[in-house]
Amino acid sequence: MSEEKRLSKKGWVTQSPEGDLLLVNDKGTAYKVSESVVAVWNIFENKTVEEVVSEIASQVDVDVNELREAIQQLAIQLQEAELLA
């Protein structure tokens, strides 16, 4: 995945009757996710992975390289789920 590609969130967030957070793509497929995933997904508004990493790194005390790897993997999964484009 090219880090230069700008990505924006697709779909919406909702809750299951049990209170679980769900990200739902435009096809209606729902994915149970954590608050952290929703927080990262919300940051993707025409931003590159590197821009998202920088924004999160400025807010938390985590090694930037570890954070980059995690955000890159999450971005790939969200794209495969059609929740980022």
C-alpha positions, 0 to 999 in steps of 0.5 A: 500500500502506498503511504502517499495515497489519501484515504477517506472513511466510508460507511458509518458507525452504529451500535448493536442491540448489545452495545457493541460498536459496529462499522458498517460499509455502504453494502450494509456489512457490519464489523464489530470494532473497538473504540480505538478502531473507530477513533482511527477510522474517524481521522481518515478524512482525505489523509495519508497513513503517514498523516494519520500516524503523525496526528495520533503520535502527537496525542499518545506516548507510543513509539512512532514505528510501532504506531505506523505498523499498526495503522498501516495494517488497520488501513489495509483491513479497513480498505478490504472491508470497504470502510476506507477508500 
